[in-house]
Amino acid sequence: MGAPRMCLILSENWTMTSGRDLPSLVRWAREAEDAGFDSVMISEHIVLGRSAGADGIMLNPREYALPGNQDPATPWPSSLVLLSAIAAVTDRIRLVAGAVIAPLRHPLLIARELGSLDLISGGRLVVLPTVSWLEEEYAALGVPFRSRGDLLDEHLAAWAVLWRDTPASYSGTHYSFREVYFEPKAFRPEGPALWIGGAGMHRRMLERIVRHGDGFNPLGRPSADEMRRLEDALRAAGRDPRGLELVGGTRAVFAGANRVADLGQALTVIPPQVAAGFTTFCIKPSQFTDDPRDVGRLCRDIIRRVDGLFP
């Protein structure tokens, strides 16, 4: 069994640098590629509201941002702009646009941006579309929050048409277009790879994975029953479950509110997930170092340690 692929999380590392220091994120991506990482991920919000911290702001700012645990002033620069800059200084590493809140744009607009980034990077883009969770964000952009699941489903269907057909037509409840010419298209006719993810294996999540997913990136650890349901649904649709990329994570444990976590301890959760079929793992550098100049060394150490878990 070979070592899994590693994905460096470039969002939410503000304990290491300022939210205005975006060139550092681009440099870290290059350092991750040089160290042997498979991918980098940047997630998004367009705006936050006061309820972003309604459940109490995380005790350690190195933790992952989750629904209700973050300071409303948390920086969230444009993931697609940053990934475009990263595409220009890298050659191999995959570019994961995590938590793309598709319903906040029109599908023609977001498909144009995603397809162009995929094309300029030579097909290295991976998109994780989501409905997200913050009602204030939808209100600020004038998008109905309670329709977000339906809007996302129409986005996924419309993207497939736009990246495949010329001219392209789509008719849905919320979006419609007829015989539009949409050029240039994404790198491949099927468009960028899609990871589907979120909390819980609910019906619509399962349907999206089966219909559109190249990968599954759950929020948290799915149960054995949820994984069986996913495998059964894929087989029923004529898909081989082994063809679905399963994306797991590491688990940082902090000894205090101002302490970084132990890397070795965080990596111990990888082998059991690999045994369950997971092949790609996400890790956030600020959980293990406070020094922005240390990311390259940290990336090399991560690859060395992960390789050592699978001799």
DRENZA-53136 format. One record per residue (C-alpha): chain; z negated, y, x negated; residue in one letter; residue number from 1. Coordinates in steps of 0.25 Angstrom, whole numbers. Layout:
// residues N
+---+-------+-------+-------+---+-----+
| c |    up | north |  east | r |   k |
+---+-------+-------+-------+---+-----+
| A |     Z |     Y |     X | A | NUM |
...
+---+-------+-------+-------+---+-----+
//
This chain:
// residues 311
+---+-------+-------+-------+---+-----+
| c |    up | north |  east | r |   k |
+---+-------+-------+-------+---+-----+
| A |     0 |     0 |     0 | M |   1 |
| A |     4 |    13 |    -6 | G |   2 |
| A |    -3 |    26 |    -6 | A |   3 |
| A |    -2 |    35 |     7 | P |   4 |
| A |     5 |    48 |     7 | R |   5 |
| A |    -4 |    61 |     6 | M |   6 |
| A |    -2 |    74 |    14 | C |   7 |
| A |    -9 |    87 |     9 | L |   8 |
| A |   -14 |    96 |    20 | I |   9 |
| A |   -11 |   110 |    16 | L |  10 |
| A |   -17 |   117 |    29 | S |  11 |
| A |   -31 |   121 |    30 | E |  12 |
| A |   -34 |   122 |    15 | N |  13 |
| A |   -40 |   136 |    16 | W |  14 |
| A |   -52 |   133 |     8 | T |  15 |
| A |   -43 |   132 |    -4 | M |  16 |
| A |   -34 |   144 |    -2 | T |  17 |
| A |   -32 |   156 |     7 | S |  18 |
| A |   -23 |   154 |    20 | G |  19 |
| A |   -14 |   165 |    14 | R |  20 |
| A |   -12 |   157 |     1 | D |  21 |
| A |     0 |   148 |     7 | L |  22 |
| A |     6 |   146 |    -7 | P |  23 |
| A |    -5 |   137 |   -11 | S |  24 |
| A |    -2 |   128 |     0 | L |  25 |
| A |    12 |   127 |    -5 | V |  26 |
| A |     7 |   124 |   -19 | R |  27 |
| A |    -2 |   113 |   -14 | W |  28 |
| A |    10 |   107 |    -7 | A |  29 |
| A |    17 |   106 |   -20 | R |  30 |
| A |     5 |   101 |   -27 | E |  31 |
| A |     4 |    90 |   -17 | A |  32 |
| A |    18 |    86 |   -18 | E |  33 |
| A |    17 |    85 |   -33 | D |  34 |
| A |     4 |    77 |   -32 | A |  35 |
| A |    11 |    66 |   -23 | G |  36 |
| A |     7 |    71 |    -9 | F |  37 |
| A |    17 |    67 |     2 | D |  38 |
| A |    15 |    79 |    11 | S |  39 |
| A |     8 |    92 |    14 | V |  40 |
| A |     4 |    96 |    28 | M |  41 |
| A |     2 |   110 |    34 | I |  42 |
| A |    -3 |   112 |    48 | S |  43 |
| A |    -2 |   124 |    57 | E |  44 |
| A |    -8 |   133 |    68 | H |  45 |
| A |    -1 |   146 |    72 | I |  46 |
| A |   -14 |   153 |    76 | V |  47 |
| A |   -28 |   149 |    79 | L |  48 |
| A |   -38 |   154 |    89 | G |  49 |
| A |   -53 |   155 |    89 | R |  50 |
| A |   -54 |   141 |    95 | S |  51 |
| A |   -49 |   135 |    82 | A |  52 |
| A |   -63 |   134 |    78 | G |  53 |
| A |   -69 |   131 |    91 | A |  54 |
| A |   -76 |   118 |    87 | D |  55 |
| A |   -82 |   124 |    74 | G |  56 |
| A |   -75 |   127 |    61 | I |  57 |
| A |   -74 |   116 |    51 | M |  58 |
| A |   -87 |   115 |    42 | L |  59 |
| A |   -78 |   113 |    30 | N |  60 |
| A |   -66 |   122 |    29 | P |  61 |
| A |   -59 |   110 |    22 | R |  62 |
| A |   -59 |   102 |    34 | E |  63 |
| A |   -47 |   100 |    43 | Y |  64 |
| A |   -44 |   110 |    53 | A |  65 |
| A |   -45 |   103 |    67 | L |  66 |
| A |   -45 |   108 |    81 | P |  67 |
| A |   -57 |   118 |    83 | G |  68 |
| A |   -62 |   118 |    69 | N |  69 |
| A |   -55 |   129 |    61 | Q |  70 |
| A |   -57 |   144 |    59 | D |  71 |
| A |   -47 |   151 |    68 | P |  72 |
| A |   -43 |   159 |    55 | A |  73 |
| A |   -39 |   147 |    48 | T |  74 |
| A |   -25 |   149 |    41 | P |  75 |
| A |   -13 |   141 |    47 | W |  76 |
| A |    -1 |   146 |    40 | P |  77 |
| A |    13 |   141 |    44 | S |  78 |
| A |    14 |   127 |    41 | S |  79 |
| A |    30 |   127 |    41 | L |  80 |
| A |    31 |   139 |    32 | V |  81 |
| A |    21 |   133 |    22 | L |  82 |
| A |    28 |   119 |    23 | L |  83 |
| A |    42 |   127 |    20 | S |  84 |
| A |    36 |   133 |     8 | A |  85 |
| A |    31 |   119 |     3 | I |  86 |
| A |    44 |   113 |     6 | A |  87 |
| A |    50 |   123 |    -4 | A |  88 |
| A |    41 |   119 |   -16 | V |  89 |
| A |    40 |   104 |   -13 | T |  90 |
| A |    50 |    92 |   -14 | D |  91 |
| A |    44 |    80 |    -8 | R |  92 |
| A |    31 |    82 |     0 | I |  93 |
| A |    32 |    81 |    15 | R |  94 |
| A |    29 |    94 |    23 | L |  95 |
| A |    20 |    91 |    35 | V |  96 |
| A |    19 |   102 |    46 | A |  97 |
| A |     6 |    98 |    52 | G |  98 |
| A |     1 |   101 |    66 | A |  99 |
| A |    14 |   109 |    69 | V | 100 |
| A |    10 |   115 |    83 | I | 101 |
| A |    24 |   113 |    89 | A | 102 |
| A |    21 |   118 |   103 | P | 103 |
| A |    18 |   132 |    98 | L | 104 |
| A |    33 |   134 |    94 | R | 105 |
| A |    46 |   131 |   101 | H | 106 |
| A |    52 |   118 |    97 | P | 107 |
| A |    65 |   125 |    92 | L | 108 |
| A |    57 |   134 |    83 | L | 109 |
| A |    48 |   123 |    77 | I | 110 |
| A |    59 |   113 |    75 | A | 111 |
| A |    67 |   124 |    68 | R | 112 |
| A |    55 |   126 |    58 | E | 113 |
| A |    52 |   112 |    56 | L | 114 |
| A |    66 |   107 |    54 | G | 115 |
| A |    69 |   118 |    44 | S | 116 |
| A |    57 |   115 |    36 | L | 117 |
| A |    60 |   100 |    37 | D | 118 |
| A |    74 |   103 |    32 | L | 119 |
| A |    70 |   112 |    21 | I | 120 |
| A |    60 |   102 |    16 | S | 121 |
| A |    70 |    90 |    16 | G | 122 |
| A |    64 |    83 |    27 | G | 123 |
| A |    50 |    84 |    22 | R | 124 |
| A |    43 |    90 |    35 | L | 125 |
| A |    33 |    82 |    43 | V | 126 |
| A |    29 |    89 |    56 | V | 127 |
| A |    16 |    86 |    64 | L | 128 |
| A |    18 |    93 |    77 | P | 129 |
| A |     6 |    95 |    86 | T | 130 |
| A |     1 |   102 |    98 | V | 131 |
| A |   -12 |   107 |    91 | S | 132 |
| A |   -25 |   111 |    98 | W | 133 |
| A |   -28 |   126 |    98 | L | 134 |
| A |   -25 |   132 |   112 | E | 135 |
| A |   -26 |   146 |   107 | E | 136 |
| A |   -15 |   144 |    97 | E | 137 |
| A |    -6 |   140 |   109 | Y | 138 |
| A |   -11 |   152 |   117 | A | 139 |
| A |    -8 |   161 |   106 | A | 140 |
| A |     7 |   156 |   105 | L | 141 |
| A |     8 |   156 |   120 | G | 142 |
| A |    10 |   141 |   121 | V | 143 |
| A |     4 |   132 |   132 | P | 144 |
| A |    -7 |   124 |   125 | F | 145 |
| A |    -8 |   113 |   136 | R | 146 |
| A |     7 |   110 |   134 | S | 147 |
| A |     7 |   108 |   120 | R | 148 |
| A |     8 |    93 |   120 | G | 149 |
| A |    21 |    94 |   129 | D | 150 |
| A |    26 |   105 |   120 | L | 151 |
| A |    24 |    97 |   107 | L | 152 |
| A |    32 |    85 |   114 | D | 153 |
| A |    43 |    94 |   117 | E | 154 |
| A |    43 |    99 |   103 | H | 155 |
| A |    44 |    85 |    97 | L | 156 |
| A |    56 |    82 |   106 | A | 157 |
| A |    63 |    95 |   104 | A | 158 |
| A |    62 |    94 |    89 | W | 159 |
| A |    68 |    80 |    89 | A | 160 |
| A |    80 |    85 |    96 | V | 161 |
| A |    82 |    98 |    88 | L | 162 |
| A |    81 |    90 |    74 | W | 163 |
| A |    91 |    80 |    79 | R | 164 |
| A |   101 |    86 |    89 | D | 165 |
| A |   112 |    96 |    88 | T | 166 |
| A |   113 |   103 |    97 | P | 167 |
| A |    98 |   100 |   102 | A | 168 |
| A |    93 |   100 |   116 | S | 169 |
| A |    79 |    98 |   122 | Y | 170 |
| A |    73 |   100 |   136 | S | 171 |
| A |    58 |   100 |   138 | G | 172 |
| A |    48 |   106 |   147 | T | 173 |
| A |    44 |   116 |   137 | H | 174 |
| A |    56 |   117 |   128 | Y | 175 |
| A |    71 |   116 |   130 | S | 176 |
| A |    83 |   119 |   122 | F | 177 |
| A |    98 |   115 |   124 | R | 178 |
| A |   109 |   113 |   113 | E | 179 |
| A |   102 |   121 |   102 | V | 180 |
| A |   108 |   120 |    88 | Y | 181 |
| A |    96 |   118 |    79 | F | 182 |
| A |   100 |   118 |    64 | E | 183 |
| A |    96 |   115 |    54 | P | 184 |
| A |    89 |   103 |    58 | K | 185 |
| A |    77 |    96 |    51 | A | 186 |
| A |    80 |    87 |    39 | F | 187 |
| A |    82 |    75 |    47 | R | 188 |
| A |    87 |    73 |    61 | P | 189 |
| A |    74 |    68 |    66 | E | 190 |
| A |    67 |    80 |    60 | G | 191 |
| A |    54 |    81 |    52 | P | 192 |
| A |    44 |    70 |    52 | A | 193 |
| A |    34 |    71 |    63 | L | 194 |
| A |    19 |    67 |    62 | W | 195 |
| A |    12 |    67 |    75 | I | 196 |
| A |    -3 |    69 |    75 | G | 197 |
| A |   -15 |    74 |    82 | G | 198 |
| A |   -28 |    69 |    88 | A | 199 |
| A |   -28 |    56 |    96 | G | 200 |
| A |   -17 |    46 |    99 | M | 201 |
| A |   -15 |    52 |   113 | H | 202 |
| A |    -2 |    48 |   121 | R | 203 |
| A |     6 |    60 |   117 | R | 204 |
| A |     2 |    59 |   103 | M | 205 |
| A |     7 |    44 |   103 | L | 206 |
| A |    20 |    48 |   110 | E | 207 |
| A |    23 |    59 |   100 | R | 208 |
| A |    21 |    50 |    88 | I | 209 |
| A |    29 |    39 |    94 | V | 210 |
| A |    41 |    48 |    98 | R | 211 |
| A |    41 |    58 |    86 | H | 212 |
| A |    31 |    54 |    75 | G | 213 |
| A |    35 |    51 |    61 | D | 214 |
| A |    20 |    51 |    58 | G | 215 |
| A |     6 |    51 |    64 | F | 216 |
| A |    -5 |    61 |    59 | N | 217 |
| A |   -17 |    59 |    68 | P | 218 |
| A |   -29 |    69 |    68 | L | 219 |
| A |   -40 |    60 |    64 | G | 220 |
| A |   -40 |    45 |    63 | R | 221 |
| A |   -32 |    38 |    74 | P | 222 |
| A |   -39 |    25 |    79 | S | 223 |
| A |   -34 |    11 |    77 | A | 224 |
| A |   -31 |    11 |    92 | D | 225 |
| A |   -23 |    24 |    91 | E | 226 |
| A |   -15 |    18 |    80 | M | 227 |
| A |   -12 |     6 |    88 | R | 228 |
| A |    -7 |    14 |    99 | R | 229 |
| A |     2 |    22 |    90 | L | 230 |
| A |     8 |     9 |    84 | E | 231 |
| A |    10 |     3 |    97 | D | 232 |
| A |    17 |    16 |   103 | A | 233 |
| A |    26 |    16 |    90 | L | 234 |
| A |    30 |     2 |    92 | R | 235 |
| A |    33 |     3 |   107 | A | 236 |
| A |    42 |    15 |   103 | A | 237 |
| A |    50 |     6 |    93 | G | 238 |
| A |    43 |    13 |    81 | R | 239 |
| A |    37 |     6 |    69 | D | 240 |
| A |    23 |    11 |    67 | P | 241 |
| A |    24 |    10 |    52 | R | 242 |
| A |    35 |    21 |    53 | G | 243 |
| A |    25 |    31 |    57 | L | 244 |
| A |    18 |    39 |    46 | E | 245 |
| A |     3 |    39 |    48 | L | 246 |
| A |    -4 |    51 |    43 | V | 247 |
| A |   -19 |    50 |    40 | G | 248 |
| A |   -29 |    59 |    33 | G | 249 |
| A |   -41 |    60 |    23 | T | 250 |
| A |   -55 |    63 |    26 | R | 251 |
| A |   -62 |    74 |    19 | A | 252 |
| A |   -78 |    74 |    19 | V | 253 |
| A |   -84 |    87 |    16 | F | 254 |
| A |   -98 |    87 |    10 | A | 255 |
| A |  -100 |   101 |    14 | G | 256 |
| A |   -94 |   113 |    21 | A | 257 |
| A |   -89 |   119 |     8 | N | 258 |
| A |   -86 |   106 |     0 | R | 259 |
| A |   -73 |    98 |    -2 | V | 260 |
| A |   -72 |    84 |     1 | A | 261 |
| A |   -71 |    72 |    -8 | D | 262 |
| A |   -57 |    67 |   -10 | L | 263 |
| A |   -60 |    53 |   -13 | G | 264 |
| A |   -68 |    51 |     0 | Q | 265 |
| A |   -57 |    58 |     8 | A | 266 |
| A |   -46 |    48 |     3 | L | 267 |
| A |   -54 |    36 |     7 | T | 268 |
| A |   -49 |    36 |    21 | V | 269 |
| A |   -35 |    34 |    17 | I | 270 |
| A |   -34 |    19 |    14 | P | 271 |
| A |   -39 |    15 |    28 | P | 272 |
| A |   -29 |    24 |    34 | Q | 273 |
| A |   -18 |    18 |    26 | V | 274 |
| A |   -22 |     5 |    30 | A | 275 |
| A |   -20 |     9 |    44 | A | 276 |
| A |    -6 |    14 |    41 | G | 277 |
| A |    -8 |    29 |    37 | F | 278 |
| A |     1 |    33 |    26 | T | 279 |
| A |     0 |    48 |    24 | T | 280 |
| A |   -13 |    56 |    23 | F | 281 |
| A |   -17 |    70 |    24 | C | 282 |
| A |   -27 |    77 |    15 | I | 283 |
| A |   -31 |    92 |    13 | K | 284 |
| A |   -34 |    98 |    -1 | P | 285 |
| A |   -44 |   108 |     3 | S | 286 |
| A |   -54 |    96 |     7 | Q | 287 |
| A |   -55 |    92 |    -7 | F | 288 |
| A |   -53 |   105 |   -16 | T | 289 |
| A |   -56 |   120 |   -15 | D | 290 |
| A |   -47 |   123 |   -26 | D | 291 |
| A |   -32 |   127 |   -22 | P | 292 |
| A |   -28 |   124 |   -36 | R | 293 |
| A |   -33 |   110 |   -35 | D | 294 |
| A |   -23 |   105 |   -24 | V | 295 |
| A |   -13 |    98 |   -34 | G | 296 |
| A |   -24 |    91 |   -41 | R | 297 |
| A |   -30 |    86 |   -28 | L | 298 |
| A |   -17 |    81 |   -23 | C | 299 |
| A |   -15 |    73 |   -35 | R | 300 |
| A |   -29 |    67 |   -34 | D | 301 |
| A |   -27 |    64 |   -19 | I | 302 |
| A |   -14 |    56 |   -23 | I | 303 |
| A |   -21 |    49 |   -34 | R | 304 |
| A |   -32 |    45 |   -26 | R | 305 |
| A |   -24 |    41 |   -14 | V | 306 |
| A |   -15 |    32 |   -23 | D | 307 |
| A |   -27 |    26 |   -29 | G | 308 |
| A |   -32 |    21 |   -15 | L | 309 |
| A |   -19 |    13 |   -14 | F | 310 |
| A |   -17 |     6 |   -28 | P | 311 |
+---+-------+-------+-------+---+-----+
//
